[in-house]
Amino acid sequence: MRLVNFKRDAETKFGVERDGFVFPLAAAGYDSDATFIAGGEDALAAAREVLADSGAKRFALGEVQLLAPVTQPGKILCVGLNYRDHAVESGMEIPKVPTVFLKLPNAVTGPGADIVLPANSTQPDYEAELAAVIGKGGKDIRAEDWEQHILGYTILNDVSARDVQLATSQWTLGKSFNTFCPMGPAIVTKDEVRDPHALDIQLAINGETLQHSNTRELIFKLPQLIAHLSAIVPLEPGDIISTGTPAGVGLGREPKRWLKPGEEIVITIDGIGQLRNRTVAASA
């Protein structure tokens, strides 16, 4: 299933997208991503029933505005330098343990939304990433149980102000400007993704491909990440784990390639879809 948040008539709703239509789930008792994710298997079963009902209420995709599929994640846990080629281009050592940092929830925005380039950064950058959405929380999760705790997968653009990020050893602020966490267009449930570690991932700006790899190149894969993270902090329903970006970011290019206003960024991941956003300058 493809789970989405959407806006229609100024109301935010949660639903399932299929074949060009969105089926709201409020009548089934799930009016938000938070209530749905907390509902676990019962919520998934209810969504399947809605899809099986030929008379279920639905809206054409063109009638709605898609939003980030998780609008207020409790934690956005990001993994840096998790593709070997990206670590090399960044001039950093291959990590021996996952390099983890946070993006703050204020940065979340959805598909089609503008990425606002702040006036107090001259080095905004892009990063295409596969993100896992936690469905079942837990502490000290065993690596072999990792998949039990995932609801599904989405696309995340880890937009970064490199001058702010690298001014200190602490990356969070440079990663957390408003709109610096585009996500979407949907959460694709795990049953529809045969292997999250074998997905083609690419990013293009104005039609030029700048990143292209496959998630099989991840240094730390999801079993390791979930075990490592949950040994330190409890994972909770709705948390996001963004798995890292491959080579080709603006920081790693010569000359450096920073984002400019008026550019269209398209991230494509096999089986997940496309996340499209445009850049705009911050208003004075």
C-alpha positions in Angstrom: 0.0 0.0 0.0 0.9 3.6 -0.5 0.0 5.6 2.5 -0.3 9.4 2.2 -1.2 12.6 4.0 -3.1 15.0 1.8 -5.0 18.3 1.9 -8.4 18.9 0.4 -10.6 21.9 1.1 -8.1 23.2 3.6 -8.3 20.0 5.7 -5.5 17.6 6.2 -6.4 13.9 5.9 -4.7 10.5 5.8 -5.4 7.8 3.3 -4.2 5.2 0.8 -3.2 6.1 -2.8 -3.9 3.6 -5.6 -4.3 3.8 -9.4 -4.5 7.6 -9.4 -7.0 7.9 -6.5 -6.7 8.7 -2.8 -9.0 6.8 -0.4 -9.4 8.7 3.0 -9.2 6.5 6.1 -11.1 8.8 8.5 -14.2 6.7 8.3 -12.2 3.6 9.3 -11.0 5.5 12.4 -7.6 6.8 11.1 -7.7 10.5 10.5 -3.9 11.1 10.8 -0.6 9.4 10.2 -0.1 9.3 14.0 -3.3 7.4 14.6 -2.7 5.0 11.7 0.9 4.2 12.6 -0.2 3.6 16.3 -2.9 1.3 15.0 -0.4 -1.3 13.8 -1.8 -4.4 12.1 -5.4 -3.4 12.8 -4.9 -0.1 10.8 -3.3 -2.0 7.9 -6.2 -4.4 7.8 -8.7 -1.5 7.9 -6.9 0.1 4.9 -7.1 -3.1 3.0 -10.8 -3.2 3.6 -11.3 0.3 2.3 -9.4 -0.5 -0.9 -11.5 -3.7 -1.3 -14.7 -1.7 -1.0 -15.9 -0.6 -4.5 -18.0 2.1 -3.0 -15.4 3.6 -0.8 -15.0 7.4 -0.9 -12.1 8.5 -3.1 -10.6 11.6 -4.6 -8.6 11.8 -7.8 -4.9 12.7 -7.2 -5.4 15.9 -9.1 -8.0 17.0 -6.6 -5.7 16.9 -3.6 -2.3 18.2 -2.4 0.0 15.6 -1.1 1.9 16.4 2.1 4.8 14.7 3.8 3.5 11.2 4.7 4.6 11.7 8.3 4.0 15.3 9.3 5.4 15.4 12.8 7.9 12.6 13.3 9.1 12.3 16.9 12.7 11.7 15.7 14.4 12.0 12.4 17.5 9.9 12.7 19.9 10.4 9.8 23.0 8.4 9.0 26.0 10.3 7.5 28.7 8.9 5.3 26.8 5.6 4.8 27.8 5.1 1.2 31.5 4.4 0.8 31.8 6.7 -2.3 30.2 9.6 -0.5 32.6 9.3 2.5 35.5 9.4 0.0 34.2 12.4 -1.8 33.6 14.2 1.5 37.3 13.6 2.4 36.3 11.7 5.6 37.3 8.2 6.8 35.0 5.3 6.2 33.1 5.1 9.5 33.5 2.1 11.8 30.2 2.8 13.6 27.2 4.6 12.1 27.5 8.4 12.1 24.2 9.6 13.3 22.7 13.1 13.5 19.3 14.6 13.8 17.1 16.7 11.6 14.5 18.6 13.6 10.8 18.1 12.8 10.3 21.8 11.8 12.3 21.0 8.6 9.7 18.5 7.3 7.9 19.5 4.1 6.1 17.5 1.4 6.2 16.6 -2.3 5.8 19.6 -4.5 6.6 22.0 -1.7 9.2 24.7 -2.1 12.7 24.3 -0.5 13.5 27.7 0.9 17.1 28.6 0.6 18.0 30.7 3.6 19.7 34.1 3.4 22.2 33.1 6.1 23.7 30.2 4.1 25.7 30.4 0.8 26.2 26.6 0.5 22.8 24.8 0.4 23.2 21.2 -0.8 21.1 18.2 -1.8 21.1 14.6 -0.6 18.9 11.8 -2.0 18.1 9.2 0.6 15.9 6.1 1.3 14.1 6.5 4.6 12.5 3.8 6.8 9.4 4.7 8.8 9.1 2.9 12.2 5.8 1.2 12.8 6.4 -0.8 15.9 8.6 0.8 18.6 11.2 -0.9 20.7 14.4 -0.8 22.7 17.4 -3.1 22.2 16.0 -4.6 19.0 17.9 -7.5 17.7 19.3 -7.1 14.2 17.5 -10.2 13.0 14.1 -8.7 14.1 14.6 -5.4 12.3 11.8 -5.8 9.7 9.2 -6.4 12.4 9.6 -2.8 13.4 9.3 -1.1 10.0 6.0 0.1 8.6 7.4 1.1 5.2 9.7 3.3 3.2 9.7 6.7 1.7 12.1 9.2 0.0 13.9 11.9 1.9 16.0 14.8 0.7 18.5 15.6 3.4 19.0 19.3 2.3 22.0 20.7 4.1 23.5 24.2 4.6 27.1 23.0 4.4 28.6 26.3 5.7 26.5 26.0 8.9 26.8 22.3 9.2 30.6 22.2 9.0 31.3 25.3 11.1 31.3 23.0 14.1 31.4 19.2 14.7 27.6 19.3 15.4 25.6 18.9 12.3 22.0 19.3 13.5 21.4 23.0 12.9 22.9 23.0 9.4 20.4 20.2 8.6 17.3 21.7 10.2 16.4 24.9 8.4 12.7 25.1 7.6 11.8 23.0 4.5 15.2 21.2 4.7 13.5 17.8 5.0 11.3 17.1 2.0 9.7 13.6 2.3 7.3 11.6 0.2 5.4 11.2 -1.8 4.1 8.2 0.2 5.0 5.5 2.7 5.2 2.3 0.7 4.5 -0.5 3.1 7.2 -3.1 3.6 5.2 -5.9 2.0 5.6 -4.1 -1.4 9.3 -3.6 -1.1 11.0 -7.0 -1.7 14.5 -5.8 -0.6 15.2 -2.3 0.6 18.9 -3.0 0.1 18.6 -3.5 -3.7 16.9 -0.3 -4.9 18.1 2.1 -7.6 18.4 5.7 -6.2 19.1 8.8 -8.2 18.7 12.6 -8.0 18.4 15.0 -10.9 18.4 18.8 -10.9 16.7 20.5 -13.9 17.0 17.1 -15.7 20.7 16.6 -15.1 21.5 13.4 -13.1 23.9 14.2 -10.2 23.5 11.2 -8.0 23.0 7.6 -9.1 23.6 4.5 -7.0 21.9 1.5 -5.4 21.0 0.9 -1.8 23.1 -2.3 -1.9 26.1 0.1 -1.5 25.1 1.1 2.0 27.8 0.5 4.5 25.4 0.0 7.5 22.2 -1.6 6.4 18.9 -1.4 8.2 19.4 -4.4 10.5 22.6 -2.9 11.8 21.1 0.6 12.1 18.0 -0.5 14.0 20.0 -2.6 16.4 22.6 0.2 16.9 20.0 3.0 17.4 17.6 1.1 19.6 20.4 0.1 21.9 20.8 3.8 22.7 17.4 5.4 22.3 14.0 3.7 22.1 12.5 3.7 18.6 8.9 4.9 18.5 6.1 4.6 16.0 6.5 7.3 13.4 10.2 7.8 13.8 12.2 8.2 10.6 15.6 6.5 9.9 17.2 8.1 6.8 19.8 5.8 5.6 22.3 8.1 4.0 23.2 9.5 0.5 25.5 8.3 -2.3 28.2 10.2 -4.0 27.4 13.2 -6.2 26.4 15.9 -3.7 27.4 19.4 -4.3 30.0 19.4 -1.5 31.9 16.6 -3.3 32.1 18.2 -6.7 34.8 20.4 -8.2 33.8 23.1 -8.5 31.3 22.9 -5.7 27.7 22.7 -6.9 25.3 24.6 -4.5 21.6 24.9 -4.9 20.2 28.0 -6.5 16.7 29.4 -6.6 14.5 28.2 -9.4 15.8 24.6 -9.6 13.7 21.5 -9.7 15.0 18.6 -7.7 13.7 15.1 -8.5 14.7 12.0 -6.5 13.7 8.7 -7.8 13.9 5.4 -5.9 12.7 2.1 -7.4 9.4 1.0 -6.0 8.9 4.1 -4.0 8.3 6.8 -6.6 9.5 10.3 -7.2 9.9 13.2 -4.8 9.8 16.6 -6.6 10.6 20.0 -5.1 11.6 23.4 -6.3 14.0 25.8 -4.7 13.2 29.4 -3.9 15.0 32.2 -2.3 14.0 33.2 1.2 11.8 36.3 1.1 13.3 39.5 2.4 
